[in-house]
């Protein structure tokens, strides 16, 4: 039996969520949006994703209300993609999936460390601060380089992500 293209026959919230974020590359686009990537060219260079695939993923995430497309330049017209409230609600999923990979896939060193910006404590498995006993919104998370990160990356987005920074803050790269 061939694998279907969607989950229309499934009556399950996981299946419905996979309709939005279950395609290959989609969660990596969302992850990069948390990192502050907003521009098409930055997603393209950081992910190494084919242009057509990126365009399709950005359109689908926009139509689903995970991202919003905003004009940042009129001449020539250029847009950026920003997480909506619905998109920001994916933070615990992105965080947990990253931890799962780090803990259960051999040889995976942490590439990034996520800490509560207010106190500097590394976040727990579900995005909570173990020191403050509180859930931490993505806006209050500082991302720091971890031991698995390449210290001399080729692309401008990876270079910009070598310094500690808050999630969701627009990323400025050294592109020419």
Secondary structure by P-SEA (a helix, b strand, c coil): ccccccccccccaaaaaaacccccaaaaaaaaaaaccccaaaaaaaacccaaaaaaaaaaaaaaccbbbbbcccccbbbbbbbcaaaaaaaaaaaaaaaaaaccccccccccccccccccccccccccccccccccccccbbbbbccccccccccaaaaaaccccccccccccccc
